[in-house]
Amino acid sequence: MGMAATDDQFHVLAVDDSVIDRKLIERLLKTSSFQVTTVDSGSKALEFLGWHGNEISMFSEASISPNNHQEVEVNLVITDYCMPGMTGYDLLKKIKESAFLRDIPVVIMSSENVPSRITSYRCLEEGAEEFFLKPVKLSDVNKLRPHMMRTKLNNDIIENGKPENEEKQENGEIITTGEADSEMQQFQTAQSLQQQTSQNNNNNNDNNKRKSMEEGLSPDRTRPRYSDLTVMSN
């Protein structure tokens, strides 16, 4: 069904009961440098993803485990909405109900004769990332990569235990937001102390000036002395 995707290549599982539509979406995905696996039904999609059982409708969370999960990593599922047996909406619900599959982005495709407003709202509400009207265009496919990049980043954070607030500096060193906040607080504290010291010095200078002025204007120094003066009279 396909080989494991390389680090720089995403693997997309395309689901459509129409041979023509399958070939079209496969060509568009490969044009965008995606690895592609195609299946013609929702049940085969679940089987490829690691679900096993006699009846899809009887699947439960207990029927899937890390031991029987598929070895090929799937980075995104794009499925037709209207398919016999299991619809794309049913497939979406199954994936989002699974603890092991729910993080896989799902995109729904639908023919224009389906009431797109009602259908798209229903799918997006259930957890679909995008809703495309057929025929799917290359501009639609270009919208898929950001969803896969975001999911891959989140998975890397979980697997490697890296904090989400980790930031890389230009010199290659790694500093967390918490550390940056701590350093900023220390800087602000030092700046505050410096400002307070400067203000205290200014206050002391003002007090000294005021004291000097008060002493210079004291009664003993400011009152004129007439004892040595001779009063002249006409």
C-alpha positions in Angstrom: 0.0 0.0 0.0 3.0 2.3 0.4 6.2 2.8 2.2 6.9 5.0 5.2 7.2 8.7 4.5 10.6 10.3 4.7 11.2 13.1 7.2 10.6 15.8 4.6 7.6 14.0 2.9 4.1 13.8 4.2 1.9 10.7 3.6 -1.7 11.3 2.6 -4.4 8.6 2.6 -7.0 9.4 -0.1 -10.4 7.7 0.1 -12.9 7.8 -2.8 -15.1 5.2 -4.4 -14.8 6.9 -7.8 -11.8 5.7 -9.8 -11.6 9.0 -11.8 -11.7 11.1 -8.6 -9.1 8.9 -6.9 -6.8 9.3 -9.9 -7.3 13.1 -9.9 -6.6 13.6 -6.2 -3.7 11.2 -6.3 -2.1 13.2 -9.2 -2.7 16.5 -7.4 -1.2 15.2 -4.2 1.9 13.8 -5.9 2.3 17.1 -7.8 2.6 18.7 -4.4 5.3 16.2 -3.4 3.1 14.1 -1.0 3.4 10.4 -0.7 -0.1 9.0 -1.5 -2.0 5.8 -0.7 -5.5 5.5 -2.2 -8.4 3.2 -1.2 -11.9 3.0 -2.4 -13.9 2.8 0.8 -14.1 4.0 4.4 -13.7 0.4 5.7 -10.4 -0.1 3.8 -9.2 3.3 5.1 -9.8 2.2 8.7 -8.1 -1.1 8.0 -5.1 0.7 6.6 -5.1 2.9 9.7 -5.0 -0.1 12.0 -8.6 -0.9 12.7 -9.5 -4.6 12.6 -12.9 -6.4 13.1 -15.6 -8.3 11.3 -18.0 -5.3 11.1 -17.0 -1.7 11.0 -20.2 -0.7 12.8 -19.1 -2.9 15.8 -15.7 -1.2 16.1 -15.0 0.1 19.6 -12.0 1.7 21.2 -11.1 -1.7 22.5 -10.6 -3.1 19.0 -7.6 -0.8 18.3 -4.3 -0.7 20.2 -0.7 0.4 19.6 0.2 -3.2 18.8 -2.1 -3.4 15.8 -1.7 0.2 14.7 -0.4 0.6 11.1 3.4 0.8 10.7 3.1 3.4 7.9 2.6 6.8 9.3 -0.4 8.7 7.9 -0.2 12.4 8.2 -3.6 13.3 6.7 -6.7 11.6 5.5 -8.7 13.2 2.6 -12.0 11.5 1.9 -15.1 11.8 -0.3 -18.2 12.6 1.6 -20.7 10.5 -0.3 -19.6 6.9 -0.5 -21.7 3.6 -0.3 -21.5 1.8 3.0 -19.5 4.1 5.1 -19.7 7.8 4.2 -16.8 10.2 4.6 -18.7 11.7 7.5 -18.8 8.3 9.2 -15.1 7.8 8.6 -14.4 11.2 10.1 -16.3 10.3 13.2 -14.6 7.0 13.6 -11.2 8.6 13.4 -12.0 11.4 15.8 -13.5 9.0 18.3 -10.3 7.0 18.4 -7.7 7.8 21.0 -5.0 6.6 18.6 -6.2 8.3 15.4 -7.9 11.5 16.5 -4.8 13.6 15.9 -4.7 12.8 12.2 -6.1 15.7 10.2 -9.1 14.8 8.1 -10.3 16.7 5.0 -13.7 16.1 3.4 -14.4 16.4 -0.4 -17.9 16.6 -1.8 -19.6 17.0 -5.2 -21.3 20.4 -5.8 -24.7 18.7 -5.9 -24.5 18.1 -2.1 -25.9 21.0 0.0 -22.4 22.3 0.8 -23.4 24.7 3.5 -25.1 22.1 5.6 -22.6 19.4 4.9 -19.5 21.5 5.4 -20.8 22.8 8.7 -21.6 19.3 9.9 -18.1 18.0 9.0 -16.2 21.0 10.4 -18.2 20.7 13.6 -17.2 17.1 13.9 -13.5 17.9 13.5 -12.6 18.1 9.8 -9.8 20.5 9.0 -11.1 21.5 5.5 -14.1 21.0 3.3 -13.4 21.0 -0.5 -15.9 21.1 -3.3 -15.1 18.8 -6.2 -13.4 18.9 -8.5 -10.5 19.5 -6.1 -8.0 22.0 -7.4 -4.2 22.4 -6.8 -4.9 25.5 -4.8 -7.0 23.3 -2.4 -4.3 20.8 -2.0 -1.8 23.6 -1.1 -3.9 24.2 2.0 -3.1 20.7 3.4 0.5 21.1 4.3 0.0 23.6 7.2 -2.4 21.2 8.9 0.2 18.4 8.7 3.0 20.6 9.8 1.0 21.7 12.9 0.2 18.1 13.8 3.8 17.0 13.3 5.1 19.8 15.5 2.6 18.9 18.3 3.6 15.2 18.0 7.3 16.1 18.2 6.7 18.1 21.3 4.8 15.3 23.0 7.3 12.6 21.9 10.5 14.5 22.7 9.1 16.1 25.9 10.0 19.6 24.7 8.0 22.5 26.3 5.7 24.3 24.0 7.1 27.7 25.1 10.6 26.8 23.9 12.2 29.4 21.7 15.5 29.3 19.7 17.7 32.3 19.8 19.7 33.5 16.7 22.9 32.2 18.1 21.5 28.6 18.3 21.0 28.6 22.1 17.6 27.5 23.4 15.8 29.5 26.0 12.3 28.9 27.3 9.8 31.6 27.8 9.9 31.0 31.6 13.6 31.7 31.6 13.1 34.8 29.5 10.4 36.0 31.9 12.7 35.4 34.9 15.6 37.4 33.3 13.2 40.2 32.3 11.9 40.3 35.9 15.4 40.6 37.2 16.2 43.3 34.8 13.1 45.2 35.7 13.8 44.8 39.4 17.4 46.2 39.0 16.1 49.0 36.8 13.4 49.8 39.5 16.1 49.9 42.3 18.3 52.1 40.2 15.4 54.5 39.6 14.5 54.5 43.3 18.2 55.2 44.3 18.3 58.0 41.8 15.1 59.4 43.1 16.3 59.2 46.7 19.5 61.1 45.7 17.4 63.8 44.1 15.2 64.0 47.1 18.3 64.4 49.4 19.7 67.1 47.2 16.4 69.0 47.3 16.2 68.6 51.1 19.8 70.0 51.4 19.0 72.9 49.2 15.8 73.6 51.1 17.7 73.4 54.4 20.4 75.8 53.2 17.8 78.3 52.0 16.0 78.1 55.3 19.2 78.7 57.2 20.1 81.6 55.0 16.7 83.2 55.7 16.7 82.7 59.5 15.8 85.8 61.6 19.3 86.2 63.0 20.7 86.5 59.5 18.0 88.3 57.6 17.1 91.0 60.2 18.8 94.4 59.5 21.0 95.6 62.3 20.5 99.3 63.2 22.7 99.5 66.3 25.7 100.9 64.4 23.7 103.4 62.4 23.3 107.1 63.2 19.9 108.5 62.8 19.9 111.8 61.0 17.2 114.3 61.7 16.3 117.5 60.0 
